[in-house]
Amino acid sequence: MTTQTEDPRAALAGLIAGRSDDEITSGVKAQGVTTVLDAVFDGMAAAFRPEAAGNGNAVIQYDVTTPDGKESYQLNVADGRCTVARGTPAPARVTLTLSLPNFLRLITGQLNGQQAFMSGQLKLAGDMSIAMVMQTWFVPR
């Protein structure tokens, strides 16, 4: 159980640390995949640092492979704000595709993005330069 002052990302990291893909997937399914992903993406939008993004504008799409199929979410960074949309309502500048367990590991800092890309655990399509710089647009892990 988390307290209101606890960092949600740290709490999530604690829940998945050392767990297998199957254990992570089972835990997320028990909570509801959409419920968990909605909370994670809302947290990402809340962690947005407009001063770090500067004039950066991009639609960043995540395609997360779940047991029930692909779930797509977009972070739309524009005009110093970051908003979340489920699905693919806008053309993405960059799309990141990965499994549910690896997505959770990536956003909690337990999976290095560069290593994940090099090993095929993370696939990128579109503007690779956005994928590199967008990491700085959010509160560090």
Secondary structure as a PSIPRED ss2 file (coil, helix, strand):
# PSIPRED VFORMAT (PSIPRED V4.0)

   1 M C   1.000  0.000  0.000
   2 T C   1.000  0.000  0.000
   3 T C   1.000  0.000  0.000
   4 Q C   1.000  0.000  0.000
   5 T C   1.000  0.000  0.000
   6 E C   1.000  0.000  0.000
   7 D C   1.000  0.000  0.000
   8 P H   0.000  1.000  0.000
   9 R H   0.000  1.000  0.000
  10 A H   0.000  1.000  0.000
  11 A H   0.000  1.000  0.000
  12 L H   0.000  1.000  0.000
  13 A H   0.000  1.000  0.000
  14 G H   0.000  1.000  0.000
  15 L H   0.000  1.000  0.000
  16 I H   0.000  1.000  0.000
  17 A C   1.000  0.000  0.000
  18 G C   1.000  0.000  0.000
  19 R C   1.000  0.000  0.000
  20 S C   1.000  0.000  0.000
  21 D H   0.000  1.000  0.000
  22 D H   0.000  1.000  0.000
  23 E H   0.000  1.000  0.000
  24 I H   0.000  1.000  0.000
  25 T H   0.000  1.000  0.000
  26 S H   0.000  1.000  0.000
  27 G H   0.000  1.000  0.000
  28 V H   0.000  1.000  0.000
  29 K H   0.000  1.000  0.000
  30 A H   0.000  1.000  0.000
  31 Q H   0.000  1.000  0.000
  32 G C   1.000  0.000  0.000
  33 V H   0.000  1.000  0.000
  34 T H   0.000  1.000  0.000
  35 T H   0.000  1.000  0.000
  36 V H   0.000  1.000  0.000
  37 L H   0.000  1.000  0.000
  38 D H   0.000  1.000  0.000
  39 A H   0.000  1.000  0.000
  40 V H   0.000  1.000  0.000
  41 F H   0.000  1.000  0.000
  42 D H   0.000  1.000  0.000
  43 G H   0.000  1.000  0.000
  44 M H   0.000  1.000  0.000
  45 A H   0.000  1.000  0.000
  46 A H   0.000  1.000  0.000
  47 A C   1.000  0.000  0.000
  48 F E   0.000  0.000  1.000
  49 R C   1.000  0.000  0.000
  50 P H   0.000  1.000  0.000
  51 E H   0.000  1.000  0.000
  52 A H   0.000  1.000  0.000
  53 A H   0.000  1.000  0.000
  54 G C   1.000  0.000  0.000
  55 N C   1.000  0.000  0.000
  56 G C   1.000  0.000  0.000
  57 N C   1.000  0.000  0.000
  58 A E   0.000  0.000  1.000
  59 V E   0.000  0.000  1.000
  60 I E   0.000  0.000  1.000
  61 Q E   0.000  0.000  1.000
  62 Y E   0.000  0.000  1.000
  63 D E   0.000  0.000  1.000
  64 V E   0.000  0.000  1.000
  65 T E   0.000  0.000  1.000
  66 T E   0.000  0.000  1.000
  67 P C   1.000  0.000  0.000
  68 D C   1.000  0.000  0.000
  69 G E   0.000  0.000  1.000
  70 K E   0.000  0.000  1.000
  71 E E   0.000  0.000  1.000
  72 S E   0.000  0.000  1.000
  73 Y E   0.000  0.000  1.000
  74 Q E   0.000  0.000  1.000
  75 L E   0.000  0.000  1.000
  76 N E   0.000  0.000  1.000
  77 V E   0.000  0.000  1.000
  78 A E   0.000  0.000  1.000
  79 D C   1.000  0.000  0.000
  80 G C   1.000  0.000  0.000
  81 R E   0.000  0.000  1.000
  82 C E   0.000  0.000  1.000
  83 T E   0.000  0.000  1.000
  84 V E   0.000  0.000  1.000
  85 A E   0.000  0.000  1.000
  86 R E   0.000  0.000  1.000
  87 G C   1.000  0.000  0.000
  88 T C   1.000  0.000  0.000
  89 P C   1.000  0.000  0.000
  90 A C   1.000  0.000  0.000
  91 P C   1.000  0.000  0.000
  92 A C   1.000  0.000  0.000
  93 R C   1.000  0.000  0.000
  94 V E   0.000  0.000  1.000
  95 T E   0.000  0.000  1.000
  96 L E   0.000  0.000  1.000
  97 T E   0.000  0.000  1.000
  98 L E   0.000  0.000  1.000
  99 S E   0.000  0.000  1.000
 100 L H   0.000  1.000  0.000
 101 P H   0.000  1.000  0.000
 102 N H   0.000  1.000  0.000
 103 F H   0.000  1.000  0.000
 104 L H   0.000  1.000  0.000
 105 R H   0.000  1.000  0.000
 106 L H   0.000  1.000  0.000
 107 I H   0.000  1.000  0.000
 108 T C   1.000  0.000  0.000
 109 G C   1.000  0.000  0.000
 110 Q C   1.000  0.000  0.000
 111 L C   1.000  0.000  0.000
 112 N C   1.000  0.000  0.000
 113 G H   0.000  1.000  0.000
 114 Q H   0.000  1.000  0.000
 115 Q H   0.000  1.000  0.000
 116 A H   0.000  1.000  0.000
 117 F H   0.000  1.000  0.000
 118 M H   0.000  1.000  0.000
 119 S H   0.000  1.000  0.000
 120 G C   1.000  0.000  0.000
 121 Q C   1.000  0.000  0.000
 122 L C   1.000  0.000  0.000
 123 K E   0.000  0.000  1.000
 124 L E   0.000  0.000  1.000
 125 A E   0.000  0.000  1.000
 126 G E   0.000  0.000  1.000
 127 D C   1.000  0.000  0.000
 128 M H   0.000  1.000  0.000
 129 S H   0.000  1.000  0.000
 130 I H   0.000  1.000  0.000
 131 A H   0.000  1.000  0.000
 132 M H   0.000  1.000  0.000
 133 V H   0.000  1.000  0.000
 134 M H   0.000  1.000  0.000
 135 Q H   0.000  1.000  0.000
 136 T H   0.000  1.000  0.000
 137 W H   0.000  1.000  0.000
 138 F E   0.000  0.000  1.000
 139 V C   1.000  0.000  0.000
 140 P C   1.000  0.000  0.000
 141 R C   1.000  0.000  0.000
